[in-house]
Amino acid sequence: MGIPDRVNNPYYSDLEPLLTVDSTVELQPSNDTYAVAAVEVLPTVTTQEFSVPANGTLVNEEIRSLYGQDGVLVQLRLPAPPGADGAIPDGIEIEVDHGGQESPRFNIKNQRGKLTADTSSFGDAAQQTELFQWEDEDLFFTIENTTGDPITFTLTYTGYAYDLRPSDIPGSDADVSVLTERKSLRGT
């Protein structure tokens, strides 16, 4: 076990590093455990530019700029910037396909959660937009424009990167557990 009093929870209201050096993490759905060897701050990470036609949809937009190197877990958030411009433009709805198109995130029984202009303004630090990206696991977005005008924009994330080393501790003993791609919420 790492240093529990210095380890935060995922989706904590303040954006602080989830992990510290020597803490441990279980990655779900693989249930592999790792120890943290180093922590790096990511002040801003800007995605490629998206141009969405009026009332149009971009499907399977791969977000390679958010991928981590081999052995790296990345904790990312889409903060609400100060001023009139939001983190996501008005009229844009984003669905996250974490782990590929076959692994849509934010699902409940009859509905799928979307990121919108309002999402990053909920809570103190936009924790609802938090993603944990393991290495270069597939990360695709479906982006819909619900307005009658074309919209071109980028997304700017912030967060932390953790250099991880395999650990032989059981997942139940890890300091924290995070979801790095879709996992069924139904019992197995």
JOVENPE-V232630 format. One record per backbone hydrogen bond with DSSP energy under -1.0 kcal/mol. CO is the residue of the C=O (numbers start at 1). NH is the residue of the N-H. E is the energy in kcal/mol with one decimal. If there is no record, write none. Layout:
CO_NH_E + CO_NH_E
This chain:
3_6_-2.3 + 4_7_-1.5 + 9_12_-1.2 + 14_16_-1.3 + 18_8_-1.3 + 20_23_-2.2 + 23_36_-2.6 + 24_176_-1.0 + 25_34_-2.4 + 26_178_-2.4 + 27_31_-2.1 + 28_180_-3.1 + 32_27_-2.9 + 33_167_-2.2 + 34_25_-2.4 + 35_165_-2.5 + 36_22_-2.8 + 38_163_-2.3 + 40_161_-2.9 + 42_159_-2.1 + 45_157_-3.0 + 50_153_-2.3 + 52_151_-2.5 + 53_56_-2.3 + 56_145_-3.1 + 58_143_-2.5 + 61_141_-2.4 + 63_66_-1.4 + 64_67_-1.7 + 69_72_-2.0 + 71_164_-3.1 + 72_135_-2.8 + 73_162_-3.0 + 74_133_-2.7 + 75_160_-2.2 + 76_131_-2.4 + 77_158_-2.2 + 89_92_-1.7 + 91_146_-3.3 + 93_144_-3.0 + 94_115_-2.9 + 95_142_-2.3 + 96_105_-2.9 + 97_100_-1.3 + 97_140_-2.3 + 98_182_-1.5 + 100_103_-2.4 + 106_113_-3.6 + 111_108_-2.5 + 115_94_-2.7 + 118_121_-1.5 + 119_122_-1.5 + 126_129_-2.1 + 127_130_-1.5 + 131_76_-2.9 + 133_74_-2.8 + 134_137_-2.3 + 135_68_-3.4 + 138_99_-3.3 + 139_63_-2.4 + 140_97_-3.6 + 141_61_-2.8 + 142_95_-2.8 + 143_58_-3.1 + 144_93_-2.4 + 147_55_-2.0 + 151_52_-3.3 + 153_50_-3.4 + 155_47_-2.7 + 157_45_-2.6 + 158_77_-2.6 + 159_42_-2.9 + 160_75_-3.2 + 161_40_-2.8 + 162_73_-2.3 + 163_37_-3.5 + 163_38_-1.1 + 165_35_-3.1 + 170_173_-2.0 + 171_174_-1.3 + 176_26_-2.4 + 178_28_-3.2
